[in-house]
Amino acid sequence: MPIIEVENFTKQYPLPDSKNETFFAVDGVSLHIDKGEIFGILGPNGAGKTTTLEMLEGLTDIDGGHATIDGIDVQSHPFKVKKIIGVQLQANEYFDNLSLVELLTLFGALYKREIDPSTLLEKVQLLDKAKAKARPANLSGGQKQRFSIACALVNEPKVLFLDEPTTGLDPQAKRNLWELVTELNNSGMTIVLTTHNMEEAESLCQRIAIMDHGKIVAEGTPQHLILQHAPEPPEAPLHGNLEDVFLTLTGHALRD
Amino acid sequence: MPTKLQLHLSKVFLKIFLRDRQSIFFSLFFPIIFMTVFGFANSGGQDPINVGVVNDSDAVVAAEFVQQLIDNPIFNVTVGVEDSLRGELEEGDQTMVLVLPEVFSNQNLDQDSTELRLLVDAAQVQQLGLILPVLEQTLIEIEREFRNTEPMFNLAIEDVQARSQSYLDFLLPGLMAFTLMQLSIAGSGFNIVEYRRKGILKRLFVTPIQPKDFITAIVLARMSIILIQLAVLIAFAVLILDVRMIGSIVEFFFVVILGTFIFLNLGFCLGSIAKTQQAVILVGNIVIFPQIFLSGVFYPISSMPELIQPIAYVLPLSFVATGMRDIANEGASLLTILPSLLGIAVWLVIGFVLATRLFVWKEVAN
């Protein structure tokens, strides 16, 4: 049963060079994300992944199409949607001068909820840090990402959006974050994440959509995509993996 | 009334602001240094008074008298002929010219008093009130010396001058108004830009927080801090620098609160327009800088060129500073500063309308 339904999303931006012309950052994207799945959106930089997420989160105006999350229309009831989603953005800076516990309490208050910061911090393995009265500035990259997720969990969201959660993390931190995401998913939470990490998409996501130039170029389970799009054995006899699929579909040209 | 959420948020912001020790220190540091420097500069002795002396007498006593005047540190004596000294007086180089008549000598000590002519410039009349007693005092002392008499009474001199209004008294309310303007504009405008640059506003935007909750919280927290900071400054000025505040402190703070609202609003406008920290500082200076000079903070607006005065009088800081000064210096009540309050009210409306137009939550957050 789909919890997120996106029909024909479009978003236009003026071209950086000439203000009069526009280009489609998101160009007719439709998605059906099932309740309880981990759904990955893959794509090179500038493919429209983040814009698509931001349209769902209410951050960016929807130029065309429409979407519902848990049956609520995203465009007409943004505040109802905000109550049931948790969001981790690419930038994850917080107020200076507030400790982890204080920040979590603050986020709880924004949802008018009394929360228990230590339970959340324990869930993301930051309880020690919190006991040392750490502030976000004192955390490492991986710890910061886990803290961001803790902040996104204060309202016990039905859907959790993670925008490139493992970019810039070392392998240990990356694995650790995958475990956390899997754990959350096991408790029934729907998770939508963007990534350019093939390994992440392959091992973490139950279904993925590959985006390029604002369009979805392929969608399905990782195995399905590999079977369908991986280069024929003569071309790549030993490595029929998802990265090959990705490159076959989006080309080898470098992106900005 | 603020909601529970708004109060909670205000407390959080208060915590954030209070933990920024450095900016709290510097926001107090500048006005305190400023007041202290002015306090000391004004408590120092006066510059010597330029006095021209025309000695028409050839008596030894007259020469001694002139010497005494020269030795007196209060006077800066120029001896010369009447015509040229009169010219200097007219040009303002001399404050007054004292003419010793030909008959000036100790021959007639026991007779009628000798008339000394004192030429003054009408433009210097205000100063004259201060100088004359000093001059008379000096003459009496000189006379006593000539007569060899001891004074009947000896005054142990304490500060005999009645407590007149000092420059610091004038400066304090203006400086308070200026400080509250800076703190308010920085407190709303600069903070918003910082939070946006860091992506904090974006993060807040994806939670169900309403922009009015966010704004109310910042306003309440900033307001509390500014009131505390001003109270510290006033306590310092009154207790340490002996600045006098006549009017009601409650009414004074009423004007402070209104002023803070105006400049917090203007700060929100700046924060919404300017996208970078550099831009907000530049735009902020465009608002702050002219008002430092034009709003009667350091000297009265009435002493400014006529052409500028109409503009100067309607600046927001002018209304706030004038209102605060009338209360502090003259003991005016809210009723008597009604014109200032009306000006403040108009700026409150302008600021509020602009701020609500410019502060679009989605655009500011992104």
Interface residues (C-beta under 8 A of the other chain):
Chain A: E57 G58 L59 T60 D61 F79 K82 K83 I85 V87 L89 A91 N92 E93 Y94 F95 D96 N97 L98 E102 L106 F107 A109 L110 Y111 K112 C151 N155
Chain B: L5 H8 L9 V12 K15 I16 R19 D20 Y195 K198 G199 I200 K202 R203 L204 F205 V206 T207 P208 I209 Q210 K362 A365 N366
